[in-house]
């Protein structure tokens, strides 16, 4: 009841200011002030103010806000755990795509296997010596030459 009275007083004061502004021949500003001053009384008439007052003093409403807070906390906790594990949706898709064999066109022949790379054998690994750094630069150099740089 107090909230409705305060909103009515604010609206009345705003309309009074709008009348004074209109008297000074500033009709556009007066119309804007009148529009703003009618909002609180409109909220009272629609019942929004009463609903807000009932919600603010309701134990059930505050318990509901607590439940929403717990739900948000659980959601954020699962996100943190998922990030620590590295189990995002994109990574799971990438792992699934990597485990599936490459697609081959229906009319294509079977890919030829290189020497010593039959089924079950390991692919050759790069040497881990000091020449690896030189290989990296030669790869970069080849890429730059390919693009004409």
Biotite code that builds the C-alpha atoms (Angstrom):
import biotite.structure as struc

atoms = struc.array([
    struc.Atom([0.000, 0.000, 0.000], chain_id="A", res_id=1, res_name="UNK", atom_name="CA", element="C"),
    struc.Atom([2.873, 2.352, 0.717], chain_id="A", res_id=2, res_name="UNK", atom_name="CA", element="C"),
    struc.Atom([4.470, 1.532, -2.621], chain_id="A", res_id=3, res_name="UNK", atom_name="CA", element="C"),
    struc.Atom([1.280, 2.406, -4.479], chain_id="A", res_id=4, res_name="UNK", atom_name="CA", element="C"),
    struc.Atom([1.077, 5.739, -2.642], chain_id="A", res_id=5, res_name="UNK", atom_name="CA", element="C"),
    struc.Atom([4.691, 6.589, -3.441], chain_id="A", res_id=6, res_name="UNK", atom_name="CA", element="C"),
    struc.Atom([4.216, 5.704, -7.110], chain_id="A", res_id=7, res_name="UNK", atom_name="CA", element="C"),
    struc.Atom([1.087, 7.860, -7.286], chain_id="A", res_id=8, res_name="UNK", atom_name="CA", element="C"),
    struc.Atom([2.928, 10.800, -5.701], chain_id="A", res_id=9, res_name="UNK", atom_name="CA", element="C"),
    struc.Atom([5.841, 10.441, -8.119], chain_id="A", res_id=10, res_name="UNK", atom_name="CA", element="C"),
    struc.Atom([3.432, 10.387, -11.057], chain_id="A", res_id=11, res_name="UNK", atom_name="CA", element="C"),
    struc.Atom([1.572, 13.454, -9.796], chain_id="A", res_id=12, res_name="UNK", atom_name="CA", element="C"),
    struc.Atom([4.837, 15.359, -9.284], chain_id="A", res_id=13, res_name="UNK", atom_name="CA", element="C"),
    struc.Atom([6.032, 14.381, -12.765], chain_id="A", res_id=14, res_name="UNK", atom_name="CA", element="C"),
    struc.Atom([2.799, 15.555, -14.344], chain_id="A", res_id=15, res_name="UNK", atom_name="CA", element="C"),
    struc.Atom([3.115, 18.847, -12.480], chain_id="A", res_id=16, res_name="UNK", atom_name="CA", element="C"),
    struc.Atom([6.627, 19.336, -13.841], chain_id="A", res_id=17, res_name="UNK", atom_name="CA", element="C"),
    struc.Atom([5.318, 18.485, -17.326], chain_id="A", res_id=18, res_name="UNK", atom_name="CA", element="C"),
    struc.Atom([2.644, 21.195, -17.034], chain_id="A", res_id=19, res_name="UNK", atom_name="CA", element="C"),
    struc.Atom([5.236, 23.780, -15.982], chain_id="A", res_id=20, res_name="UNK", atom_name="CA", element="C"),
    struc.Atom([7.490, 22.742, -18.883], chain_id="A", res_id=21, res_name="UNK", atom_name="CA", element="C"),
    struc.Atom([4.587, 23.036, -21.323], chain_id="A", res_id=22, res_name="UNK", atom_name="CA", element="C"),
    struc.Atom([3.784, 26.509, -19.947], chain_id="A", res_id=23, res_name="UNK", atom_name="CA", element="C"),
    struc.Atom([7.339, 27.525, -20.923], chain_id="A", res_id=24, res_name="UNK", atom_name="CA", element="C"),
    struc.Atom([6.571, 26.497, -24.542], chain_id="A", res_id=25, res_name="UNK", atom_name="CA", element="C"),
    struc.Atom([8.806, 23.408, -24.468], chain_id="A", res_id=26, res_name="UNK", atom_name="CA", element="C"),
    struc.Atom([6.120, 20.975, -25.613], chain_id="A", res_id=27, res_name="UNK", atom_name="CA", element="C"),
    struc.Atom([8.409, 18.167, -26.758], chain_id="A", res_id=28, res_name="UNK", atom_name="CA", element="C"),
    struc.Atom([10.187, 18.028, -23.403], chain_id="A", res_id=29, res_name="UNK", atom_name="CA", element="C"),
    struc.Atom([6.854, 18.326, -21.557], chain_id="A", res_id=30, res_name="UNK", atom_name="CA", element="C"),
    struc.Atom([5.443, 15.378, -23.469], chain_id="A", res_id=31, res_name="UNK", atom_name="CA", element="C"),
    struc.Atom([8.514, 13.301, -22.678], chain_id="A", res_id=32, res_name="UNK", atom_name="CA", element="C"),
    struc.Atom([8.309, 14.175, -18.956], chain_id="A", res_id=33, res_name="UNK", atom_name="CA", element="C"),
    struc.Atom([4.596, 13.309, -18.917], chain_id="A", res_id=34, res_name="UNK", atom_name="CA", element="C"),
    struc.Atom([5.343, 9.926, -20.501], chain_id="A", res_id=35, res_name="UNK", atom_name="CA", element="C"),
    struc.Atom([7.987, 9.135, -17.891], chain_id="A", res_id=36, res_name="UNK", atom_name="CA", element="C"),
    struc.Atom([5.731, 10.255, -15.058], chain_id="A", res_id=37, res_name="UNK", atom_name="CA", element="C"),
    struc.Atom([2.871, 7.997, -16.162], chain_id="A", res_id=38, res_name="UNK", atom_name="CA", element="C"),
    struc.Atom([5.031, 4.837, -15.936], chain_id="A", res_id=39, res_name="UNK", atom_name="CA", element="C"),
    struc.Atom([4.859, 4.413, -12.108], chain_id="A", res_id=40, res_name="UNK", atom_name="CA", element="C"),
    struc.Atom([1.085, 4.767, -11.993], chain_id="A", res_id=41, res_name="UNK", atom_name="CA", element="C"),
    struc.Atom([0.787, 2.341, -14.915], chain_id="A", res_id=42, res_name="UNK", atom_name="CA", element="C"),
    struc.Atom([2.876, -0.199, -13.017], chain_id="A", res_id=43, res_name="UNK", atom_name="CA", element="C"),
    struc.Atom([0.597, 0.197, -9.988], chain_id="A", res_id=44, res_name="UNK", atom_name="CA", element="C"),
    struc.Atom([-2.523, -0.259, -12.094], chain_id="A", res_id=45, res_name="UNK", atom_name="CA", element="C"),
    struc.Atom([-1.208, -3.435, -13.794], chain_id="A", res_id=46, res_name="UNK", atom_name="CA", element="C"),
    struc.Atom([-0.281, -5.021, -10.459], chain_id="A", res_id=47, res_name="UNK", atom_name="CA", element="C"),
    struc.Atom([3.453, -5.173, -11.064], chain_id="A", res_id=48, res_name="UNK", atom_name="CA", element="C"),
    struc.Atom([4.232, -3.123, -7.955], chain_id="A", res_id=49, res_name="UNK", atom_name="CA", element="C"),
    struc.Atom([2.072, -5.382, -5.765], chain_id="A", res_id=50, res_name="UNK", atom_name="CA", element="C"),
    struc.Atom([3.727, -8.472, -7.243], chain_id="A", res_id=51, res_name="UNK", atom_name="CA", element="C"),
    struc.Atom([7.199, -7.042, -6.582], chain_id="A", res_id=52, res_name="UNK", atom_name="CA", element="C"),
    struc.Atom([6.239, -6.147, -3.005], chain_id="A", res_id=53, res_name="UNK", atom_name="CA", element="C"),
    struc.Atom([4.846, -9.643, -2.425], chain_id="A", res_id=54, res_name="UNK", atom_name="CA", element="C"),
    struc.Atom([7.969, -11.209, -3.905], chain_id="A", res_id=55, res_name="UNK", atom_name="CA", element="C"),
    struc.Atom([10.343, -9.083, -1.850], chain_id="A", res_id=56, res_name="UNK", atom_name="CA", element="C"),
    struc.Atom([8.730, -10.156, 1.431], chain_id="A", res_id=57, res_name="UNK", atom_name="CA", element="C"),
    struc.Atom([7.960, -13.768, 0.499], chain_id="A", res_id=58, res_name="UNK", atom_name="CA", element="C"),
    struc.Atom([10.027, -16.578, 2.036], chain_id="A", res_id=59, res_name="UNK", atom_name="CA", element="C"),
    struc.Atom([9.088, -18.876, -0.840], chain_id="A", res_id=60, res_name="UNK", atom_name="CA", element="C"),
    struc.Atom([10.395, -16.384, -3.397], chain_id="A", res_id=61, res_name="UNK", atom_name="CA", element="C"),
    struc.Atom([13.734, -16.070, -1.602], chain_id="A", res_id=62, res_name="UNK", atom_name="CA", element="C"),
    struc.Atom([13.976, -19.865, -1.362], chain_id="A", res_id=63, res_name="UNK", atom_name="CA", element="C"),
    struc.Atom([13.390, -19.953, -5.129], chain_id="A", res_id=64, res_name="UNK", atom_name="CA", element="C"),
    struc.Atom([16.239, -17.494, -5.650], chain_id="A", res_id=65, res_name="UNK", atom_name="CA", element="C"),
    struc.Atom([18.398, -19.784, -3.487], chain_id="A", res_id=66, res_name="UNK", atom_name="CA", element="C"),
    struc.Atom([17.506, -22.799, -5.633], chain_id="A", res_id=67, res_name="UNK", atom_name="CA", element="C"),
    struc.Atom([18.368, -20.823, -8.767], chain_id="A", res_id=68, res_name="UNK", atom_name="CA", element="C"),
    struc.Atom([21.709, -19.896, -7.203], chain_id="A", res_id=69, res_name="UNK", atom_name="CA", element="C"),
    struc.Atom([22.489, -23.533, -6.410], chain_id="A", res_id=70, res_name="UNK", atom_name="CA", element="C"),
    struc.Atom([21.573, -24.546, -9.965], chain_id="A", res_id=71, res_name="UNK", atom_name="CA", element="C"),
    struc.Atom([23.879, -21.862, -11.362], chain_id="A", res_id=72, res_name="UNK", atom_name="CA", element="C"),
    struc.Atom([26.682, -22.979, -9.029], chain_id="A", res_id=73, res_name="UNK", atom_name="CA", element="C"),
    struc.Atom([26.304, -26.618, -10.134], chain_id="A", res_id=74, res_name="UNK", atom_name="CA", element="C"),
    struc.Atom([26.314, -25.597, -13.774], chain_id="A", res_id=75, res_name="UNK", atom_name="CA", element="C"),
    struc.Atom([29.470, -23.532, -13.390], chain_id="A", res_id=76, res_name="UNK", atom_name="CA", element="C"),
    struc.Atom([31.185, -26.329, -11.420], chain_id="A", res_id=77, res_name="UNK", atom_name="CA", element="C"),
    struc.Atom([30.547, -28.813, -14.210], chain_id="A", res_id=78, res_name="UNK", atom_name="CA", element="C"),
    struc.Atom([31.939, -26.341, -16.742], chain_id="A", res_id=79, res_name="UNK", atom_name="CA", element="C"),
    struc.Atom([35.148, -25.948, -14.701], chain_id="A", res_id=80, res_name="UNK", atom_name="CA", element="C"),
    struc.Atom([35.576, -29.721, -14.361], chain_id="A", res_id=81, res_name="UNK", atom_name="CA", element="C"),
    struc.Atom([34.940, -30.192, -18.070], chain_id="A", res_id=82, res_name="UNK", atom_name="CA", element="C"),
    struc.Atom([37.592, -27.630, -18.946], chain_id="A", res_id=83, res_name="UNK", atom_name="CA", element="C"),
    struc.Atom([40.152, -29.237, -16.655], chain_id="A", res_id=84, res_name="UNK", atom_name="CA", element="C"),
    struc.Atom([39.580, -32.621, -18.233], chain_id="A", res_id=85, res_name="UNK", atom_name="CA", element="C"),
    struc.Atom([39.767, -31.179, -21.717], chain_id="A", res_id=86, res_name="UNK", atom_name="CA", element="C"),
    struc.Atom([36.476, -32.741, -22.606], chain_id="A", res_id=87, res_name="UNK", atom_name="CA", element="C"),
    struc.Atom([34.787, -30.005, -24.534], chain_id="A", res_id=88, res_name="UNK", atom_name="CA", element="C"),
    struc.Atom([32.311, -30.866, -27.237], chain_id="A", res_id=89, res_name="UNK", atom_name="CA", element="C"),
    struc.Atom([34.704, -29.828, -30.026], chain_id="A", res_id=90, res_name="UNK", atom_name="CA", element="C"),
    struc.Atom([37.490, -32.025, -28.680], chain_id="A", res_id=91, res_name="UNK", atom_name="CA", element="C"),
    struc.Atom([35.202, -35.040, -28.442], chain_id="A", res_id=92, res_name="UNK", atom_name="CA", element="C"),
    struc.Atom([34.131, -34.502, -32.060], chain_id="A", res_id=93, res_name="UNK", atom_name="CA", element="C"),
    struc.Atom([37.747, -34.190, -33.174], chain_id="A", res_id=94, res_name="UNK", atom_name="CA", element="C"),
    struc.Atom([38.695, -37.403, -31.349], chain_id="A", res_id=95, res_name="UNK", atom_name="CA", element="C"),
    struc.Atom([35.748, -39.225, -32.877], chain_id="A", res_id=96, res_name="UNK", atom_name="CA", element="C"),
    struc.Atom([36.640, -37.982, -36.371], chain_id="A", res_id=97, res_name="UNK", atom_name="CA", element="C"),
    struc.Atom([40.274, -38.993, -35.908], chain_id="A", res_id=98, res_name="UNK", atom_name="CA", element="C"),
    struc.Atom([39.328, -42.527, -34.903], chain_id="A", res_id=99, res_name="UNK", atom_name="CA", element="C"),
    struc.Atom([37.193, -43.070, -38.026], chain_id="A", res_id=100, res_name="UNK", atom_name="CA", element="C"),
    struc.Atom([38.994, -44.079, -41.235], chain_id="A", res_id=101, res_name="UNK", atom_name="CA", element="C"),
    struc.Atom([39.284, -41.499, -43.994], chain_id="A", res_id=102, res_name="UNK", atom_name="CA", element="C"),
    struc.Atom([36.485, -41.438, -46.505], chain_id="A", res_id=103, res_name="UNK", atom_name="CA", element="C"),
    struc.Atom([37.276, -42.818, -49.944], chain_id="A", res_id=104, res_name="UNK", atom_name="CA", element="C"),
    struc.Atom([35.297, -42.144, -53.090], chain_id="A", res_id=105, res_name="UNK", atom_name="CA", element="C"),
    struc.Atom([33.177, -45.148, -54.183], chain_id="A", res_id=106, res_name="UNK", atom_name="CA", element="C"),
    struc.Atom([35.071, -45.664, -57.451], chain_id="A", res_id=107, res_name="UNK", atom_name="CA", element="C"),
    struc.Atom([38.544, -45.112, -55.978], chain_id="A", res_id=108, res_name="UNK", atom_name="CA", element="C"),
    struc.Atom([41.005, -47.922, -55.578], chain_id="A", res_id=109, res_name="UNK", atom_name="CA", element="C"),
    struc.Atom([42.468, -48.816, -52.221], chain_id="A", res_id=110, res_name="UNK", atom_name="CA", element="C"),
    struc.Atom([45.307, -46.521, -51.169], chain_id="A", res_id=111, res_name="UNK", atom_name="CA", element="C"),
    struc.Atom([48.749, -47.978, -51.652], chain_id="A", res_id=112, res_name="UNK", atom_name="CA", element="C"),
    struc.Atom([50.805, -48.532, -48.552], chain_id="A", res_id=113, res_name="UNK", atom_name="CA", element="C"),
    struc.Atom([54.369, -47.370, -48.482], chain_id="A", res_id=114, res_name="UNK", atom_name="CA", element="C"),
    struc.Atom([57.281, -49.701, -47.908], chain_id="A", res_id=115, res_name="UNK", atom_name="CA", element="C"),
    struc.Atom([57.206, -51.169, -44.418], chain_id="A", res_id=116, res_name="UNK", atom_name="CA", element="C"),
    struc.Atom([53.838, -49.627, -43.609], chain_id="A", res_id=117, res_name="UNK", atom_name="CA", element="C"),
    struc.Atom([51.596, -52.637, -43.881], chain_id="A", res_id=118, res_name="UNK", atom_name="CA", element="C"),
    struc.Atom([48.801, -53.339, -41.498], chain_id="A", res_id=119, res_name="UNK", atom_name="CA", element="C"),
    struc.Atom([49.874, -53.127, -37.892], chain_id="A", res_id=120, res_name="UNK", atom_name="CA", element="C"),
    struc.Atom([53.305, -51.615, -38.495], chain_id="A", res_id=121, res_name="UNK", atom_name="CA", element="C"),
    struc.Atom([54.265, -48.236, -37.097], chain_id="A", res_id=122, res_name="UNK", atom_name="CA", element="C"),
    struc.Atom([54.861, -45.249, -39.323], chain_id="A", res_id=123, res_name="UNK", atom_name="CA", element="C"),
    struc.Atom([58.429, -43.992, -39.447], chain_id="A", res_id=124, res_name="UNK", atom_name="CA", element="C"),
    struc.Atom([59.227, -41.307, -36.897], chain_id="A", res_id=125, res_name="UNK", atom_name="CA", element="C"),
    struc.Atom([61.411, -38.268, -37.402], chain_id="A", res_id=126, res_name="UNK", atom_name="CA", element="C"),
    struc.Atom([64.887, -38.301, -35.933], chain_id="A", res_id=127, res_name="UNK", atom_name="CA", element="C"),
    struc.Atom([65.129, -36.388, -32.678], chain_id="A", res_id=128, res_name="UNK", atom_name="CA", element="C"),
    struc.Atom([68.672, -35.155, -33.210], chain_id="A", res_id=129, res_name="UNK", atom_name="CA", element="C"),
    struc.Atom([69.883, -31.584, -33.553], chain_id="A", res_id=130, res_name="UNK", atom_name="CA", element="C"),
    struc.Atom([69.133, -31.677, -37.290], chain_id="A", res_id=131, res_name="UNK", atom_name="CA", element="C"),
    struc.Atom([65.422, -31.509, -36.456], chain_id="A", res_id=132, res_name="UNK", atom_name="CA", element="C"),
    struc.Atom([65.658, -27.736, -36.050], chain_id="A", res_id=133, res_name="UNK", atom_name="CA", element="C"),
    struc.Atom([67.161, -27.522, -39.527], chain_id="A", res_id=134, res_name="UNK", atom_name="CA", element="C"),
    struc.Atom([64.308, -29.656, -40.900], chain_id="A", res_id=135, res_name="UNK", atom_name="CA", element="C"),
    struc.Atom([61.813, -27.225, -39.419], chain_id="A", res_id=136, res_name="UNK", atom_name="CA", element="C"),
    struc.Atom([63.441, -24.332, -41.221], chain_id="A", res_id=137, res_name="UNK", atom_name="CA", element="C"),
    struc.Atom([63.593, -26.259, -44.481], chain_id="A", res_id=138, res_name="UNK", atom_name="CA", element="C"),
    struc.Atom([59.863, -26.966, -44.187], chain_id="A", res_id=139, res_name="UNK", atom_name="CA", element="C"),
    struc.Atom([59.177, -23.304, -43.622], chain_id="A", res_id=140, res_name="UNK", atom_name="CA", element="C"),
    struc.Atom([61.461, -22.376, -46.491], chain_id="A", res_id=141, res_name="UNK", atom_name="CA", element="C"),
    struc.Atom([59.614, -24.783, -48.793], chain_id="A", res_id=142, res_name="UNK", atom_name="CA", element="C"),
    struc.Atom([56.279, -23.292, -47.814], chain_id="A", res_id=143, res_name="UNK", atom_name="CA", element="C"),
    struc.Atom([57.532, -19.774, -48.473], chain_id="A", res_id=144, res_name="UNK", atom_name="CA", element="C"),
    struc.Atom([58.899, -20.776, -51.863], chain_id="A", res_id=145, res_name="UNK", atom_name="CA", element="C"),
    struc.Atom([55.612, -22.442, -52.735], chain_id="A", res_id=146, res_name="UNK", atom_name="CA", element="C"),
    struc.Atom([53.793, -19.188, -52.109], chain_id="A", res_id=147, res_name="UNK", atom_name="CA", element="C"),
    struc.Atom([56.400, -17.152, -53.954], chain_id="A", res_id=148, res_name="UNK", atom_name="CA", element="C"),
    struc.Atom([57.754, -15.356, -50.936], chain_id="A", res_id=149, res_name="UNK", atom_name="CA", element="C"),
])
